[in-house]
């Protein structure tokens, strides 16, 4: 009987050990695969790839990327199906972000960058011309978003020539609704059709096609991106930012947008050493666009662009991690 009890006890203890995840990365709260959010744009994928390389090679975790729209991936972060969000454009989802912070669903661990810009752009040749390409300026007085009211015929919608076309943010992005509201607030919906492309690639294709032919184009974009790094674009000015007006009808320029790194509330206990690394993670628009420009010019993958960036900027990322981790990563590179 004693042998039977002892055997049952050992089986029970083995089961507890197996379920407890007693691996090299931690105890009962440990995690084996760290999941990142891919909300559909290149820069978040660059930062995902940089972080994944460091985490896999330096800390020994597996990683995975979960793809979806901003609302879907942010909800997954709150619910714990995603652990890390490398680029939360906080003001684009201000209410949801603040609610998640207030309710303790997520932890903001660092600011990735805060020198970004977004809004409605036109190719600079529309305003200034381009002598090398033989393009004359067609809207030298175009300076602001409101000025677009005078240029609807210039930005003609090919499907409805009596109106202009403004190419907005991709469907499902939080900023899509912001832009739609802004255009209604300024009364531009009377002269323009606002088009939401199905994806970032569709948005880029629209711009690239017009740019190649030297034709007028107006639409949404943001920095840091390879698009703003490669193409000469001008961000149209807007009304000075006013929080009350912005909340009421989006009738100002975009507010300063702190782009943060956020994690699920349980993650600091699951992988504290990784969170220590992410707390040090900080870049800039210029640094990010270097990787994005390399990505585009060399037609490579985000993973290869991330490795190139890490080799070029070893002095930066090695400051984010302990020396022994940095050495492991450098050897892997």
Buried (B, 14 or more C-beta within 10 A) or exposed (E): EEEEEEEEEEEEEEEEEEEEBEEEBBEEBBBEEBBBBBBBBBBBBBBBBBBBBBBBBBBEBEBEBBEBBBBBBBBBBBEBBBBBBBBBBBBBBBEBBEEBBEEEBBBBBBBBBBBBBBBBBBBBBBBBBBEEEEBEBBBEEBEBBBEBBEBBEBBBBEEEEEBBBBBBBBEBBBBBBBBBBBBBBBEBBEBBBBBBBEBBEBBBEBBBEBBEEBBBBBBBBBBBBBBBBBBEBBBBBBBEEEEEBBEEEBBBBBBEBBBBBBBBBBBBBBBEBBBBBBBEBBBBBEBBBBBBBBBBEEEBEBBEBBBBBBEEBBEBBBEBBEEEBBEBBBEEE
